[in-house]
Amino acid sequence: MTHLVDLTKKPFNLNQEAIEWIEKTINEMTLDEKIGQLFFNMGASRSEEYLTDVLDRYHIAAVRYNRGSSSEIYDQNLILQTKSKLPMLIAANTEAGGDGAVTDGTKVGDEIKVAATNDPKYAYEMGRIAGMEASAVGCNASFSPIVDLTRNWRNPIIASRNWGANVDQIISLSKEYMKGIMQYNIVPFAKHFPGDGIDERDHHLSFASNPMSKEEWMSTFGRIYGELADAGLPGVMAGHIHLPNVEKEMHPERDLDDMLPASLNKTLLDELLRGELGYNGAIVTDASHMVGMTASMARRDLLPTAIEAGCDLFLFFNDPDEDIQWMKEGYEKGILTEERLHDALRRTLGLKAKLGLHNYEGRRQELFMPKDKAMALINTLESQKIADEVADKAVTLVKDKQKDIFPVNPERYRHILLVNVEGYKGGFGAMIAGNKQRASDYMKELLEARGHEVTVWESTEERIMKLPQEERAAAIANVYAQKQPIANLTEHYDLIINLVDVNAGGTTQRIIWPAAKGTPDQPFYVHEIPSIVISVQHAFALADMPQVGTYINAYDGLPSTISAVVAKLAGESEFTGVSPVDAYCGLIDTHLWRQC
């Protein structure tokens, strides 16, 4: 039995007039328009010619765009909303603040950073700022909050992005975020059902599973989604994640080979989420180019299967003409039933009616404030002040076993060696991160302004790669053939700070040791010279540097964060952050420190 939407109940709470608009709209649609309303597009251009062509040819329901400046996104969204036959859902990824909507927006901080403040008001503020800035440029939907649970510190998708490891905290902070963003008429889609953070693989590139039993799942992710549904959550993103043990308990007759990721699985979306948990809102697939989905069945089949399983919106075309045709064929063959197609359309149009978009027919430009007023809401001083407060309150002194290391001032530590420690640099994650300034540049500047003399260590890899090709082999051999006197460090430096910046977008988020033999990036010298390790991205770097006595999580390398870190090192500000995850990674040796 398919669980059909009740538009009179939460999260829609629609009156009869709005429901009649929905039914009238569906009845007047052609089949091509109905099929088009199942798709979320990712635009390839912001030109009016391109955007209007997509709207006219494919009748899409929604857009999730590539970020740009607030000015160009405002112009793009105005075209989309006013040129579309039906009102548009326009979504952004505002997981960390308004910077997810526009490149010049306010980054408050990833969820883990906000959670580390141990103050729920900052989750509300992040949602509020995200809502204010995204709505200013015409967005009305967001693929946030992330409500996954960190049970595996090696997970590459959400371990540095979500609220953490505590179910109650995830529920509380998600509700606060929802409250903040929804006051700006933006519908949030919580992700990634049925729950990421357990596997350590990247479902962009492979299968990923959540192996929980049903009892364990219901007490964790079931509670999260159930309570958020009760709180009026309007949207859920279905991840390409298997839930085999739960599915087996629900259907003992089913073979493992029959099990599909949630985005294609009617048992998980309809029976479990909508049936047992009572969720009445809309569901969007995660991105349809991810291998967790594409490797599950032929695209010709997965398109209609995703909608029939319970998804209402299909995220991204591969080839729009091909995808539209295959979705239509799936409907004509009965893979996608009339009942489920109609229900999906009702839920999507229900979101649009919930936002009041149907009240602006013929005058949708009135949904947009004047551009100058909109631009004035982006990255305001007030918003940046909130981000600065989060930075100050979040910095977490995780391991504090090295006696008398603080305060860090020029009288005690005149000469400081600042060592960059990094992870894997290549891949898509690096492209997303872009050419950001190193956190060490900010830290060097701040420390020198206080009177320290700071040397930034040039890594062995960087030094050798600058050499002519014919000289590199000898240089590499020399590194491994010789050892440097400890005095090279102790006679020149009073303190070594290892600044760990592991790319949070990488498939594997671990420290890489390019030449780990007597080089300062690997702190072999912790009993020779005072040493501090500060991680400015990945919260689990202690697993790869367990020997250190002083370890700090800053959660990012933004200038405001580094400024807060330096003030705390100097003893001018207390470390108040509370780790929302097990930064010791469940290991025994990460706790060890022998004071010499």
Secondary structure in CASP SS format (residue, H / E / C, confidence):
PFRMAT SS
TARGET T0000
AUTHOR 0000-0000-0000
METHOD secondary structure of the structure
MODEL  1
M C 1.00
T C 1.00
H C 1.00
L C 1.00
V C 1.00
D C 1.00
L C 1.00
T C 1.00
K C 1.00
K C 1.00
P C 1.00
F C 1.00
N C 1.00
L C 1.00
N C 1.00
Q H 1.00
E H 1.00
A H 1.00
I H 1.00
E H 1.00
W H 1.00
I H 1.00
E H 1.00
K H 1.00
T H 1.00
I H 1.00
N H 1.00
E H 1.00
M C 1.00
T C 1.00
L H 1.00
D H 1.00
E H 1.00
K H 1.00
I H 1.00
G H 1.00
Q C 1.00
L C 1.00
F E 1.00
F E 1.00
N E 1.00
M C 1.00
G C 1.00
A C 1.00
S C 1.00
R C 1.00
S C 1.00
E H 1.00
E H 1.00
Y H 1.00
L H 1.00
T H 1.00
D H 1.00
V H 1.00
L H 1.00
D H 1.00
R H 1.00
Y H 1.00
H C 1.00
I C 1.00
A C 1.00
A E 1.00
V E 1.00
R E 1.00
Y C 1.00
N C 1.00
R C 1.00
G C 1.00
S C 1.00
S H 1.00
S H 1.00
E H 1.00
I H 1.00
Y H 1.00
D H 1.00
Q H 1.00
N H 1.00
L H 1.00
I H 1.00
L H 1.00
Q H 1.00
T H 1.00
K H 1.00
S C 1.00
K C 1.00
L C 1.00
P C 1.00
M C 1.00
L E 1.00
I E 1.00
A E 1.00
A E 1.00
N C 1.00
T C 1.00
E C 1.00
A C 1.00
G E 1.00
G H 1.00
D H 1.00
G H 1.00
A C 1.00
V C 1.00
T C 1.00
D C 1.00
G C 1.00
T C 1.00
K E 1.00
V C 1.00
G C 1.00
D C 1.00
E H 1.00
I H 1.00
K H 1.00
V H 1.00
A H 1.00
A H 1.00
T C 1.00
N C 1.00
D C 1.00
P C 1.00
K H 1.00
Y H 1.00
A H 1.00
Y H 1.00
E H 1.00
M H 1.00
G H 1.00
R H 1.00
I H 1.00
A H 1.00
G H 1.00
M H 1.00
E H 1.00
A H 1.00
S H 1.00
A H 1.00
V C 1.00
G C 1.00
C C 1.00
N C 1.00
A E 1.00
S E 1.00
F C 1.00
S C 1.00
P C 1.00
I E 1.00
V C 1.00
D C 1.00
L C 1.00
T C 1.00
R C 1.00
N C 1.00
W C 1.00
R C 1.00
N C 1.00
P C 1.00
I C 1.00
I C 1.00
A C 1.00
S C 1.00
R C 1.00
N C 1.00
W C 1.00
G C 1.00
A C 1.00
N C 1.00
V H 1.00
D H 1.00
Q H 1.00
I H 1.00
I H 1.00
S H 1.00
L H 1.00
S H 1.00
K H 1.00
E H 1.00
Y H 1.00
M H 1.00
K H 1.00
G H 1.00
I H 1.00
M H 1.00
Q C 1.00
Y C 1.00
N C 1.00
I C 1.00
V E 1.00
P E 1.00
F E 1.00
A E 1.00
K E 1.00
H E 1.00
F E 1.00
P C 1.00
G C 1.00
D C 1.00
G C 1.00
I C 1.00
D C 1.00
E C 1.00
R C 1.00
D C 1.00
H C 1.00
H C 1.00
L C 1.00
S C 1.00
F C 1.00
A C 1.00
S E 1.00
N C 1.00
P C 1.00
M C 1.00
S C 1.00
K H 1.00
E H 1.00
E H 1.00
W H 1.00
M H 1.00
S H 1.00
T C 1.00
F H 1.00
G H 1.00
R H 1.00
I H 1.00
Y H 1.00
G H 1.00
E H 1.00
L H 1.00
A H 1.00
D H 1.00
A C 1.00
G C 1.00
L C 1.00
P C 1.00
G E 1.00
V E 1.00
M E 1.00
A E 1.00
G C 1.00
H C 1.00
I C 1.00
H E 1.00
L C 1.00
P H 1.00
N H 1.00
V H 1.00
E H 1.00
K H 1.00
E H 1.00
M H 1.00
H C 1.00
P C 1.00
E C 1.00
R C 1.00
D C 1.00
L H 1.00
D H 1.00
D H 1.00
M C 1.00
L C 1.00
P C 1.00
A H 1.00
S H 1.00
L H 1.00
N C 1.00
K H 1.00
T H 1.00
L H 1.00
L H 1.00
D H 1.00
E H 1.00
L H 1.00
L H 1.00
R H 1.00
G H 1.00
E H 1.00
L C 1.00
G C 1.00
Y C 1.00
N C 1.00
G C 1.00
A E 1.00
I E 1.00
V E 1.00
T E 1.00
D C 1.00
A C 1.00
S C 1.00
H C 1.00
M C 1.00
V H 1.00
G H 1.00
M H 1.00
T H 1.00
A C 1.00
S C 1.00
M C 1.00
A C 1.00
R H 1.00
R H 1.00
D H 1.00
L H 1.00
L H 1.00
P H 1.00
T H 1.00
A H 1.00
I H 1.00
E H 1.00
A H 1.00
G C 1.00
C C 1.00
D C 1.00
L E 1.00
F E 1.00
L E 1.00
F C 1.00
F C 1.00
N C 1.00
D C 1.00
P H 1.00
D H 1.00
E H 1.00
D H 1.00
I H 1.00
Q H 1.00
W H 1.00
M H 1.00
K H 1.00
E H 1.00
G H 1.00
Y H 1.00
E H 1.00
K H 1.00
G C 1.00
I C 1.00
L C 1.00
T C 1.00
E H 1.00
E H 1.00
R H 1.00
L H 1.00
H H 1.00
D H 1.00
A H 1.00
L H 1.00
R H 1.00
R H 1.00
T H 1.00
L H 1.00
G H 1.00
L H 1.00
K H 1.00
A H 1.00
K H 1.00
L C 1.00
G C 1.00
L H 1.00
H H 1.00
N H 1.00
Y H 1.00
E C 1.00
G C 1.00
R C 1.00
R H 1.00
Q H 1.00
E H 1.00
L H 1.00
F C 1.00
M C 1.00
P C 1.00
K H 1.00
D H 1.00
K H 1.00
A H 1.00
M H 1.00
A C 1.00
L C 1.00
I C 1.00
N C 1.00
T C 1.00
L H 1.00
E H 1.00
S H 1.00
Q H 1.00
K H 1.00
I H 1.00
A H 1.00
D H 1.00
E H 1.00
V H 1.00
A H 1.00
D H 1.00
K H 1.00
A H 1.00
V C 1.00
T E 1.00
L E 1.00
V E 1.00
K E 1.00
D E 1.00
K C 1.00
Q C 1.00
K C 1.00
D C 1.00
I C 1.00
F C 1.00
P C 1.00
V C 1.00
N C 1.00
P C 1.00
E C 1.00
R C 1.00
Y C 1.00
R C 1.00
H E 1.00
I E 1.00
L E 1.00
L E 1.00
V E 1.00
N E 1.00
V E 1.00
E E 1.00
G E 1.00
Y C 1.00
K C 1.00
G C 1.00
G H 1.00
F H 1.00
G H 1.00
A H 1.00
M H 1.00
I H 1.00
A H 1.00
G C 1.00
N C 1.00
K C 1.00
Q C 1.00
R C 1.00
A H 1.00
S H 1.00
D H 1.00
Y H 1.00
M H 1.00
K H 1.00
E H 1.00
L H 1.00
L H 1.00
E H 1.00
A H 1.00
R C 1.00
G C 1.00
H C 1.00
E E 1.00
V E 1.00
T E 1.00
V E 1.00
W C 1.00
E C 1.00
S C 1.00
T H 1.00
E H 1.00
E H 1.00
R H 1.00
I H 1.00
M H 1.00
K C 1.00
L C 1.00
P C 1.00
Q H 1.00
E H 1.00
E H 1.00
R H 1.00
A H 1.00
A H 1.00
A H 1.00
I H 1.00
A H 1.00
N H 1.00
V H 1.00
Y H 1.00
A H 1.00
Q C 1.00
K C 1.00
Q C 1.00
P C 1.00
I C 1.00
A H 1.00
N H 1.00
L H 1.00
T H 1.00
E C 1.00
H C 1.00
Y C 1.00
D C 1.00
L E 1.00
I E 1.00
I E 1.00
N E 1.00
L E 1.00
V E 1.00
D E 1.00
V C 1.00
N C 1.00
A C 1.00
G C 1.00
G C 1.00
T C 1.00
T C 1.00
Q C 1.00
R C 1.00
I E 1.00
I C 1.00
W C 1.00
P C 1.00
A C 1.00
A C 1.00
K C 1.00
G C 1.00
T C 1.00
P C 1.00
D C 1.00
Q C 1.00
P C 1.00
F C 1.00
Y C 1.00
V C 1.00
H C 1.00
E C 1.00
I C 1.00
P C 1.00
S E 1.00
I E 1.00
V E 1.00
I E 1.00
S E 1.00
V C 1.00
Q C 1.00
H C 1.00
A C 1.00
F C 1.00
A H 1.00
L H 1.00
A H 1.00
D H 1.00
M C 1.00
P C 1.00
Q C 1.00
V C 1.00
G C 1.00
T E 1.00
Y E 1.00
I E 1.00
N E 1.00
A C 1.00
Y C 1.00
D C 1.00
G C 1.00
L C 1.00
P H 1.00
S H 1.00
T H 1.00
I H 1.00
S H 1.00
A H 1.00
V H 1.00
V H 1.00
A H 1.00
K H 1.00
L H 1.00
A C 1.00
G C 1.00
E C 1.00
S C 1.00
E C 1.00
F C 1.00
T C 1.00
G C 1.00
V C 1.00
S C 1.00
P C 1.00
V C 1.00
D C 1.00
A C 1.00
Y C 1.00
C C 1.00
G C 1.00
L C 1.00
I C 1.00
D H 1.00
T H 1.00
H H 1.00
L C 1.00
W C 1.00
R C 1.00
Q C 1.00
C C 1.00
END
